[in-house]
Amino acid sequence: MTELRKQGLDEGDLAGLDTAIAEDAPASAESPGIGPSVKGWIGKTLSKAGTAAWDVSVQAAVGVLGTAVSAFYGIGK
């Protein structure tokens, strides 16, 4: 979350990610990986890139979100 905060995501967006992770937790125990709530959060957050809501380019946003979420789930290690 620290890296996402450094990249300019606001606390509401970060709280939304926490909620999405919690919603997906039961499913992730059975099927590890990024669940539907987190995928939805990523899509919603990417739509803010390049706007006043999140002053970062879409290309940078894809990299930031992809790296942060993948690291959280241990993907690509």
C-alpha positions in Angstrom: 0.0 0.0 0.0 2.9 2.3 0.7 4.0 2.3 -2.9 0.5 3.0 -4.1 0.2 5.9 -1.7 3.5 7.2 -3.0 2.1 7.1 -6.5 -0.7 9.4 -5.5 -3.7 7.1 -4.8 -5.9 8.5 -2.2 -7.0 6.9 1.0 -10.4 6.1 -0.4 -8.9 4.1 -3.2 -6.6 2.3 -0.8 -9.5 1.5 1.5 -11.4 0.1 -1.6 -8.4 -2.2 -2.3 -8.5 -3.4 1.3 -12.2 -4.1 1.0 -11.7 -6.0 -2.3 -8.9 -8.1 -0.8 -11.2 -9.0 2.1 -14.1 -9.9 -0.2 -11.9 -12.2 -2.2 -10.2 -13.8 0.7 -12.6 -16.8 1.1 -12.2 -17.6 -2.7 -8.5 -17.2 -2.6 -8.1 -19.9 0.0 -9.6 -22.3 -2.5 -8.1 -20.8 -5.7 -5.1 -18.6 -5.1 -4.6 -15.5 -7.2 -6.3 -12.2 -7.9 -10.1 -12.5 -7.3 -13.0 -10.7 -9.0 -13.2 -7.9 -6.4 -9.6 -7.0 -6.8 -9.8 -7.2 -10.6 -12.8 -4.8 -10.4 -10.8 -2.5 -8.2 -7.9 -2.5 -10.6 -10.2 -1.6 -13.5 -11.9 1.2 -11.6 -8.6 2.6 -10.5 -7.1 2.4 -14.0 -10.0 4.5 -15.3 -8.8 7.3 -13.0 -5.3 7.4 -14.5 -4.6 10.5 -16.5 -7.4 12.4 -14.9 -7.7 14.9 -12.1 -8.5 11.9 -9.8 -5.1 10.3 -10.3 -2.4 12.4 -12.0 -0.4 9.6 -13.5 -0.3 8.3 -17.0 -2.2 5.2 -17.9 1.0 3.4 -18.9 2.5 4.2 -15.5 -0.7 3.2 -13.7 -0.6 -0.2 -15.3 2.9 -0.8 -14.1 2.3 0.5 -10.6 -0.9 -1.4 -10.0 0.5 -4.6 -11.7 3.6 -4.6 -9.6 1.9 -3.8 -6.3 -0.9 -6.3 -6.7 1.4 -9.0 -8.0 3.8 -8.5 -5.1 0.9 -8.8 -2.6 -0.2 -12.1 -4.1 3.3 -13.4 -4.6 2.8 -13.6 -8.4 5.9 -13.7 -10.5 8.3 -14.7 -7.8 
